[in-house]
């Protein structure tokens, strides 16, 4: 396949490092010092079970004309959730010049539950599929070098679900096979909105708290008091999901809490962003929980408190 990856940070670089050796054509849309290093000296990726070091094809957003985009089968959107609207706006003119059934399938592999809706609003439902990764920690160590750990389990599917989604199922099935063959275990879900909320429940439980306390996830889940806090944060996200018609009961939250307690300890993305002086995805992770609870006339006191404290600490 001919695959475009928008964003060559931890997740984007990991996917590219797996897909290139598997024989697929991969182009990264890059910027900044990391992008300059990828262009000049290539990508280095270190993983306990996988290493990559080689030249890569890099592009800028201005290179993505209609004709250029039409060459790609799939575009993986791996930018921060804070950049989703900007990416959609940048892609819109070129995609608008193509017939609706031409151009790449756009697959979001981002944190949060609002990215797909933002992409659909600007680019149309037929072009957009949902996706997520879990059990993966990946971050830029220095320009051109990415370090990752975990199996990077991936789920993709129509947005918001198989009944309502318009994206090309055949291309999603092909993509799942391509990812799996390249060493990225991938499955198709018919209920992606639910899957995205499952991931957000886990993210809300550990990501902001780890960033606030500046510890890895294993420190939180391995401590008798902190793991209770994690569970409260996860439970609030479960309540918030109801505003979107996603029903994940207390048993489902308990199961996800047990799941995260068995994951390898990692530095989650918000902690890495804080360490590197970048703006964490606070609104993409805690924001939906607080807002969806408010829509139901409820508060999310644990999430609101952690988000407030982290926001203050980042000033």
C-alpha positions as CSV (number, residue, x, y, z in Angstrom):
1,X,0.0,0.0,0.0
2,X,1.0,3.6,-0.4
3,X,0.6,5.1,3.0
4,X,0.8,8.8,4.2
5,X,1.5,9.4,7.9
6,X,0.6,12.8,9.2
7,X,2.8,13.3,12.2
8,X,6.1,11.4,12.8
9,X,6.1,11.5,16.6
10,X,6.0,8.3,18.7
11,X,3.0,6.6,17.2
12,X,3.5,7.8,13.6
13,X,7.1,6.8,13.6
14,X,6.4,3.4,15.1
15,X,3.8,2.6,12.4
16,X,6.2,3.8,9.7
17,X,9.1,1.7,11.1
18,X,6.9,-1.4,10.9
19,X,5.4,-0.7,7.5
20,X,8.5,0.2,5.5
21,X,10.4,-3.1,6.1
22,X,7.1,-4.9,5.2
23,X,7.4,-3.5,1.7
24,X,4.9,-0.6,1.8
25,X,5.6,2.9,0.5
26,X,5.4,5.3,3.4
27,X,5.7,9.1,3.4
28,X,5.7,11.2,6.6
29,X,4.4,14.7,6.8
30,X,6.9,16.4,9.2
31,X,7.9,19.7,10.6
32,X,10.3,21.2,13.2
33,X,13.7,19.8,14.3
34,X,12.5,16.2,14.4
35,X,11.2,16.6,10.8
36,X,14.5,18.1,9.7
37,X,16.4,15.2,11.2
38,X,14.2,12.7,9.5
39,X,14.8,14.4,6.2
40,X,18.5,14.7,6.6
41,X,19.5,11.5,8.4
42,X,16.5,9.2,8.5
43,X,14.5,7.6,11.3
44,X,15.9,5.6,14.1
45,X,13.4,3.7,16.2
46,X,14.3,1.6,19.2
47,X,11.9,-1.0,20.7
48,X,12.6,-4.1,22.8
49,X,11.5,-6.4,19.9
50,X,12.0,-4.2,16.9
51,X,14.6,-1.8,15.6
52,X,14.6,0.4,12.5
53,X,17.3,2.8,11.1
54,X,16.9,4.1,7.6
55,X,16.1,6.9,5.3
56,X,12.4,7.9,5.0
57,X,10.4,9.9,2.6
58,X,9.3,13.2,4.1
59,X,6.8,15.8,2.9
60,X,5.3,19.1,4.1
61,X,1.6,19.9,4.2
62,X,2.1,22.3,1.3
63,X,3.2,19.3,-0.8
64,X,-0.2,17.6,-0.5
65,X,-1.9,18.7,-3.7
66,X,-4.9,16.9,-5.0
67,X,-2.8,14.9,-7.4
68,X,-0.3,14.0,-4.6
69,X,-3.1,12.9,-2.2
70,X,-4.8,10.8,-4.9
71,X,-1.7,8.6,-5.0
72,X,-2.2,7.4,-1.4
73,X,-4.4,4.6,-0.3
74,X,-4.5,5.6,3.3
75,X,-3.6,8.6,5.4
76,X,-2.9,7.9,9.1
77,X,-3.5,11.0,11.2
78,X,-1.1,10.8,14.1
79,X,-0.9,14.4,15.2
80,X,-1.9,15.7,18.6
81,X,-5.6,16.1,19.1
82,X,-5.0,19.8,19.5
83,X,-4.0,19.9,15.8
84,X,-6.9,17.9,14.4
85,X,-8.9,20.9,13.1
86,X,-5.8,22.5,11.6
87,X,-4.9,19.3,9.7
88,X,-8.5,18.9,8.5
89,X,-8.5,22.5,7.3
90,X,-5.1,22.0,5.5
91,X,-6.3,18.9,3.7
92,X,-9.8,20.2,2.8
93,X,-8.9,22.2,-0.4
94,X,-7.0,19.3,-2.0
95,X,-9.6,16.7,-1.0
96,X,-12.4,18.9,-2.3
97,X,-10.8,18.8,-5.7
98,X,-11.1,15.0,-5.8
99,X,-14.3,13.0,-6.4
100,X,-15.7,11.6,-3.1
101,X,-14.7,8.0,-4.0
102,X,-11.1,9.0,-4.7
103,X,-8.1,9.9,-2.5
104,X,-6.9,8.3,0.7
105,X,-9.0,6.8,3.5
106,X,-8.3,9.0,6.5
107,X,-7.7,7.0,9.7
108,X,-7.3,8.8,13.0
109,X,-4.9,7.2,15.5
110,X,-5.1,9.9,18.2
111,X,-6.1,10.3,21.8
112,X,-9.7,11.4,22.6
113,X,-13.2,10.9,21.3
114,X,-13.7,14.1,19.3
115,X,-11.2,13.8,16.5
116,X,-13.3,11.8,14.1
117,X,-16.3,14.1,14.4
118,X,-14.0,17.1,13.7
119,X,-12.6,15.4,10.6
120,X,-16.0,14.4,9.3
121,X,-17.3,17.9,9.8
122,X,-14.7,19.3,7.5
123,X,-13.8,16.4,5.2
124,X,-16.9,14.3,4.9
125,X,-18.0,11.0,6.5
126,X,-17.1,8.8,3.5
127,X,-13.4,9.7,3.8
128,X,-13.0,9.1,7.6
129,X,-12.4,6.0,9.7
130,X,-11.8,5.7,13.4
131,X,-8.8,4.1,15.0
132,X,-6.9,3.7,18.2
133,X,-3.8,2.1,19.6
134,X,-3.3,0.7,23.1
135,X,-0.5,-0.9,25.1
136,X,2.1,1.2,23.4
137,X,4.4,3.9,24.8
138,X,6.4,5.8,22.2
139,X,8.1,9.2,22.2
140,X,10.8,11.3,20.6
141,X,14.0,11.0,22.5
142,X,15.9,13.5,20.3
143,X,15.3,14.7,16.8
144,X,15.3,11.7,14.5
145,X,15.2,9.1,17.4
146,X,12.0,7.5,18.7
147,X,11.9,5.0,21.6
148,X,8.9,2.7,22.0
149,X,7.7,-0.2,24.0
150,X,4.6,-2.4,24.0
151,X,2.8,-4.5,21.3
152,X,0.8,-1.5,19.9
153,X,-2.6,-3.3,19.7
154,X,-4.7,-1.4,17.2
155,X,-8.4,-1.2,16.4
156,X,-9.9,0.4,13.4
157,X,-13.5,0.7,12.0
158,X,-16.2,2.9,10.6
159,X,-17.1,6.0,12.5
160,X,-19.1,6.0,14.7
161,X,-20.1,2.4,14.1
162,X,-20.7,-0.1,11.3
163,X,-24.4,0.9,11.0
164,X,-23.8,4.6,10.5
165,X,-20.2,4.8,9.1
166,X,-19.7,5.4,5.4
167,X,-16.0,4.7,5.1
168,X,-14.8,1.9,2.7
169,X,-15.0,-1.4,4.7
170,X,-13.0,-3.3,2.1
171,X,-10.1,-0.8,2.5
172,X,-10.3,-1.0,6.3
173,X,-10.2,-4.9,6.1
174,X,-7.1,-4.6,3.8
175,X,-5.5,-2.2,6.1
176,X,-6.0,-4.4,9.2
177,X,-4.3,-7.3,7.3
178,X,-1.4,-5.0,6.2
179,X,-0.9,-3.8,9.8
180,X,-1.0,-7.3,11.3
181,X,1.4,-8.7,8.7
182,X,3.8,-5.9,9.5
183,X,3.8,-6.7,13.2
184,X,1.0,-4.4,14.4
185,X,-1.8,-6.6,15.7
186,X,-5.0,-5.1,14.4
187,X,-8.7,-5.9,14.5
188,X,-11.8,-4.4,13.0
189,X,-14.6,-3.2,15.3
190,X,-18.2,-2.5,14.4
191,X,-18.5,-0.2,17.4
192,X,-15.6,2.3,17.2
193,X,-17.3,5.0,19.3
194,X,-17.5,2.5,22.2
195,X,-13.9,1.5,21.6
196,X,-12.7,5.1,21.7
197,X,-14.5,5.6,25.0
198,X,-13.0,2.5,26.4
199,X,-9.6,3.9,25.6
200,X,-10.5,7.3,27.0
201,X,-11.6,5.7,30.3
202,X,-8.2,4.2,30.6
203,X,-6.5,7.4,29.5
204,X,-8.5,9.5,31.9
205,X,-7.5,7.2,34.7
206,X,-3.8,7.3,34.3
207,X,-2.6,10.0,31.9
208,X,-3.4,13.3,33.7
209,X,-2.6,11.8,37.1
210,X,0.8,10.5,35.9
211,X,1.6,13.9,34.4
212,X,0.6,15.7,37.6
213,X,2.7,13.5,39.9
214,X,5.4,12.9,37.3
215,X,5.4,9.1,37.6
216,X,4.9,6.2,35.3
217,X,1.6,4.3,35.1
218,X,2.9,1.4,37.1
219,X,3.6,3.6,40.1
220,X,-0.1,4.6,40.1
221,X,-1.6,1.1,39.6
222,X,0.9,-0.5,42.0
223,X,0.0,1.8,45.0
224,X,-3.0,0.9,47.1
225,X,-4.3,4.5,47.4
226,X,-3.3,5.8,44.0
227,X,-5.0,2.9,42.2
228,X,-8.3,3.9,44.0
229,X,-7.8,7.4,42.5
230,X,-7.3,5.8,39.1
231,X,-10.5,3.9,39.4
232,X,-12.5,7.0,40.4
233,X,-11.1,8.8,37.4
234,X,-12.0,5.9,35.1
235,X,-15.5,5.7,36.6
236,X,-16.2,9.3,35.8
237,X,-15.3,8.8,32.2
238,X,-17.7,5.8,32.1
239,X,-20.5,8.1,33.3
240,X,-19.5,10.7,30.8
241,X,-19.7,8.2,27.9
242,X,-23.5,8.0,28.4
243,X,-23.9,11.4,27.0
244,X,-22.7,10.0,23.7
245,X,-25.0,7.0,23.9
246,X,-22.2,4.7,25.0
247,X,-23.1,2.6,28.0
248,X,-20.2,1.1,29.9
249,X,-21.3,0.0,33.3
250,X,-19.4,-0.4,36.5
251,X,-18.4,-3.9,35.6
252,X,-16.9,-2.7,32.4
253,X,-15.0,0.0,34.2
254,X,-13.7,-2.6,36.8
255,X,-12.6,-4.8,33.9
256,X,-10.6,-1.9,32.3
257,X,-9.1,-1.0,35.7
258,X,-7.9,-4.6,36.0
259,X,-6.6,-4.4,32.4
260,X,-4.6,-1.3,33.0
261,X,-3.2,-2.7,36.2
262,X,-1.6,-5.5,34.2
263,X,-0.1,-3.3,31.4
264,X,3.6,-2.7,31.2
265,X,4.5,0.5,33.1
266,X,5.0,3.3,30.7
267,X,5.4,7.1,30.6
268,X,2.0,8.2,29.2
269,X,1.9,10.9,26.6
270,X,0.9,13.7,28.9
271,X,3.8,13.1,31.2
272,X,6.2,13.1,28.2
273,X,4.7,16.3,27.0
274,X,5.2,17.9,30.4
275,X,8.8,16.7,30.7
276,X,9.6,18.2,27.3
277,X,7.8,21.5,27.9
278,X,5.0,20.8,25.4
279,X,1.3,21.4,26.0
280,X,-0.3,18.1,27.0
281,X,-3.6,16.9,25.5
282,X,-5.5,18.0,28.7
283,X,-8.6,19.2,26.9
284,X,-8.7,16.1,24.6
285,X,-8.6,13.6,27.5
286,X,-10.1,15.3,30.6
287,X,-12.2,17.8,28.6
288,X,-14.7,15.4,27.2
289,X,-15.3,13.8,30.6
290,X,-16.0,17.1,32.3
291,X,-18.2,18.4,29.4
292,X,-20.2,15.2,28.9
293,X,-20.9,14.9,32.7
294,X,-22.1,18.6,32.7
295,X,-24.4,17.8,29.8
296,X,-26.1,15.2,32.1
297,X,-26.3,17.7,35.0
298,X,-23.5,15.9,36.8
299,X,-20.0,16.9,38.0
300,X,-16.8,15.0,37.5
301,X,-15.0,16.1,40.7
302,X,-12.0,13.8,40.5
303,X,-11.3,14.6,36.8
304,X,-12.0,18.3,37.3
305,X,-9.6,18.5,40.3
306,X,-6.8,16.7,38.6
307,X,-7.2,18.7,35.4
308,X,-7.3,22.0,37.4
309,X,-4.2,21.0,39.4
310,X,-2.3,19.9,36.3
311,X,-3.3,23.1,34.4
312,X,-2.1,25.2,37.3
313,X,1.2,23.2,37.4
314,X,1.8,23.8,33.7
315,X,1.5,27.6,34.0
